[in-house]
């Protein structure tokens, strides 16, 4: 999906990933991240956010919650992270990364609420009055007041399967009234997901109906005299979409894939952010017209199209696996038997590293011509010794 863009805009990453694999420094089934390019991408996104008055929380699940990459993002100007779940929040907190947002995609389990509060996140999102009451109880117990966002929905909302939930606009006034009575929590805004998506027909990032729901919720909050400090509109936050967020009334965005130059918009290779992540593996065996590579890092929504052989300087058409299959292997079409067992192949596709069995190699110095491995980690951000 992003291979052409990577070959055009960041050949140094493909060269380094290939070199380190061919020399046995990194194993197959490894995502390689160019830390210098992540820093550059982050700086560009942050500067555009400043220009348009959009505050940013960065997401780490896409690149495996990696602490070195997270710290590089902080050092480049986006200081707080959004944690998809408590495992991610815990790992970030342990690595001294400030938390901006918890609870949005995955609510905080009841037994872990106090732990989450002690991490001092800027905001916590709640899907229901029940969760607000749980949060309030824990906050009062430790004598604090936690700022919260309400996740809002109605019958116009677009929600991915398995991500349902939220406070309906019909319920919103009642939830506000009940929350105002509490001492441990304070409503400061609203959020929804996804608020923006890439449209293949227009080749642009466009607002979803969730953005309309979000702004309707803002009006209800204001009618109840709730000061709205945050209108959080995540998904596809990048340099090109930030002006759109601003024009539609959002105050916060949450860049994730843009940090590695891997939103669908970046397939063209013409966006300000460059591709900063590729996947390296090797040929395991052959079967008639296909060469099979070691898997573990393929993702069911990757839209993988091709792989690159550094030895042959040639791309091969990839076979996209059915989502119901375990990716013990991937494969490419090679009817001429050009590829040999042990050959390196490099891919660049859309992924969510934290749900794979892959490793992550963090690389530095590529843009200076002095590539080195800064560390190798598992897909959940733990360094492999």
N, C-alpha and C positions, 0 to 999 in steps of 0.2 A: 504493500500500500504506500509506503514512504520510501521505498528503495531508490527510486529515481531521484527524489529530492535529496536523499542522503548522498548519493553518488555525485550529485551536482554541487551541493552546498557544504557538505562535510565529508569529503572523501578521506580526510585524516582519521575519522572515527572508524570507517570500514577498514582502512589499512592497519590501524592499531589493533582492532579486535581480531583481525586475521593473523597478524604477527604473533600476538600473545597466545592465541589458540594453537597455531602451528608449532610454536616453541614449547608447548606444554605448560604454559603459565596459567592459563584458564581452561577449564574443561568445556566440553560441549554442553548445550542446554544452559547457556549463560547470556544474560542481558548485559551489554556493555554500555555504560553511561559516560558521556563526555562532560566532565564537571565544568570545564571552562565554558562550554557552550550553554550549559544550564545557567551559569552565572550571567552570561550575556543575555540570554532570553529573559531571565528574571529582572534584570536591570531595565530592559526595554518595556516589559509589562508594568513594572512599578512606575516608571517615568510617565507612561500613558495614564496610569491610574491617578497620579498626582495632577496631571494636566486637566483631567476631567472630574477630579474630586471624588474618585471611587476608592474606597478602602478595600484592602485585599487580605484574604486568608489563603494560604497555600495548602493544597491537598497532596498527600504523599503515597497513597495506596497504589497509584498507577506505577510508581517506580519502586515498589516493595518496601515502603516505609523506611527508606534508607537514611540513616542518621548523618552520613557524610554529605549526601545530597541536600538533606534538609538544612544542615548548617550553612552550606554554600548559598542556599536561597535566602536564609536569614541575613547572611553577610552582604548579600546583593540588594537588600532593601525591603523584602517582604518579611516582616518580623514575627508574624504569628501564623500558626497552622490550624487547619480544620481537620479534626480526627473523624474518620468514618465510623469508628467503633471504639470501645474501651481498650481493646488490645493495642490499637494504634495510639490512642491517647497516652496510655501507660508507657509505651516505648518512647514516644516523643518527650514526655515529661522526664523520663529517666535520662534522656540525652540533653536535658536543659533547653529544649525547644519550647517557647511560650505557646500556650494554647489559646486560640481565638474563639473556637467554636467546637462544641461537642453535641452529639445527639441528633444531628440532622437526618442522615440516612438511616442510622441505627440508634434507637432509643437506649438510654442508659439502664441496664438491669437494676432492679430494686436494691439488691445487696451491694451494688457498687456506686450508688449515688453519692454517699459520703466521700468515698475515695475521689470521685470526679470533682466534687466541690473543693476538696483540698488541693487539687491541681490549679485552682483559681483560673478557670477559663473565662474569657471575656463574656461569652454568652453560651447558654445551653438551650437547645430547641426541644420543645415539648409537643407531642402529638395529641394530647388529651388532658382534660382536667384531672383525671386520675394521676397522671404522671406529674402534673404541676403540684398536686397535693403531696405526693411522695417527696418531691424535691424540696418543697417548703418545709416539711417536717424535718428533713435532714439538715437543711440550712439553719433552721431555728435552733436545732440541737447544738450546733457549733457556733451559734451567735453571729450569723452573717446574712447578708441579703444578696441573692444571686440574680443577675440580669438574665432574662429569658426571651427567646423568640417563640412565636407560635407558628407552627406549620399549618398552613391554611389550604383548604380544598373546597370545591363544589362540583356540581355535575358537569362543568366545563373542563375540569382539570384533566391533563394528560399525565398518567402515572404508569411507570413500568410495572409489569407483573412482579409480585414479590416486594414491591415498595409502596404498597397502598397504606393509607392512613393519614390522619390529620384532623384538624378542627374545621368543621364546615362553616360557611359564612352564616348559616342559620343559627348555629350554636355560639357564634363568636361573641355576641353581646353578653350572653349569660356567663360564658367563661371569663370574660373581662370583669364582670361584676363580682364574681366569686373570687377571682385572683386579687382584686383590689383590697379585699379583706385580710389578705395574708401579709405577714411580716418578713417571711424568709425569701420571697421571690418578688421580682418586679418586671412587668412586661416592658420591653424596650423596642420591640419591632416584630416583623413577620418574615417568613421565608416560604419557599416552595421549591419543587424540583421535578423536572428540569424547566428552567425559565427560558432557556435559549437552546436551539438545536441547529445543526447544519442542514440546509436544504439542498439536496443534490440537484434539483431542477434549476434553482437560481444560483447555485454555487456560492451561497452566502449563509452566514449565521443569522437566524431570524428568531423573533420572540415566539414562544408557545402561548397557548391560552392561559397557562399558569401565571403569566405576567399580568394578565387582566384580573385574574382572581386575586393576585397579590395586591394590586393597587386598589381594588375594591375593599379588601380587608383593611388597608391603610385608612381609607375614609371612615370605616366603622370605628377603628381605634381612635381616630381624631374626634369623631362625634361623641365618644365616651371620655374625652379629655385625657387620653393616654398620649404622653409625649413620644413620638415615633423617632427614635434615634437611628434605627437600622432597618433598611429594606434590602434584605439579602436575596440576590437573584443569581444563583449559581448555574453552572454548566456552560462549557465552551467559552469561559472567560479568557480572552487573549488581547493582544494589542488591537486587532481589528474590531473586536466586539465591544470594547470598553466605551467608545463613544455612544454606542447603541444603549448600553446599560444606563448611561447618564441621561440620555434623551428621554428614556421611558420612566425615569424617577428612581432608579435603584441607587443605593448608597454603598453597597458591598458586592464584591464578586469573589469567586473562589477558583483561581487558576490551578489546573492539574496537568492535563496533557499539554497545555501550551508551554509549560516549563521545559518539556522535552521536545517541543515542536511536533507533536503528534495528534493534534485535533484533525478531524476530516478536512478542515480548511487548509491544512498544511501539506496536503498531497501535492498541490501545485508547485511547491518549492518557491513560491513568490511572496510568502508572508515574511514579516520581519524576523520572527523566531525561526531558527534552524533546527533540523532534526538532531537530537542529542542522545538518542538511544537506538541501538540495534541489537539483534539477537544472533548469536553465533553458535553453530553446531557443526557436526561432521557426518559424512556418509558412513552409515553402519553396514549396509548390505544392499544387494540389488534384487530385483524381481522383474524379469522381462524388460518392459519399457520404463520402469521407474527406479530411481535411486532413493533409498530410504535413509533418513537422517534421525539421529537421536532426538527424542521429543522431551516433553515435560513442561515446556514453556509456551506451547501454542494455546491460544485463547479462542473460544468459540465465536466471538464477535470480532476476530482480528482482521477479517477481509484480506487475508494473505493472498498475494497474487504471484509473487516470484521470489527467487533467491539468487544470490550472486556468488559465483565462484571466483575467488581472487586468483587462483592458479591459472584458470582459463580466461579470466577477464570477460566473463560471459554470464548472462542471466538465464535462469531456467524457470519454466512455468511451474508453479507450485500447485499441489493438490490440497484443496481445503478440506479438512476433516469434518465429518458430520459431528454436530455438537454432542450427540449422545455417546460418542466413542472416547475412550481414554487415549490420550496422545502419547502412547509409548514411543511412537515414531511419527515423523512427518515424511512427506515424499515430494519429489519433483519429477516431471517427465524428462526422460533422458533416453530416447529411443536409439541414439547413436552410441550409447555406452561411453560417453566422454568422461564421465565422472568415475573416480576410483575410490575404493574403500579407504577411509581416512581423510578424504578431501574436506577442506573447510568450506562451509556454506554460510553466507551472511544474509539475514532477513531484516526487514524493517516494517513492522506492522503495528496496528493498534492493539494494546494489551492492558491488562490489569495484573501486574506482576504478583500482587499479594494473593491471588487465587491460583497461582501456578506452583509447580514443583521446581522452578528454575533457580539458578543462582544469579547474583548480581555482581558484576565487576565494575568498580568505580575507577575511571581512568582520568589522569591529569596530564597536562603538558602537551596535549596533542597539537594545539594550535601554535605551539612554539617549536614543534619538531622534536620534542623531547618526551615522548610518551612514557608513562610509568603507571603502575597499578597502585592506587591509593588504598585499596582494600577489596576483599571478596566477601560477600554476604549471602545469607539465604534470602528467600523471598519475603521474609517478615522482618528484615532489618537487623538480624543477628549476625555479627561477624563470624566468619568461618576461619578458625585458627589453622 
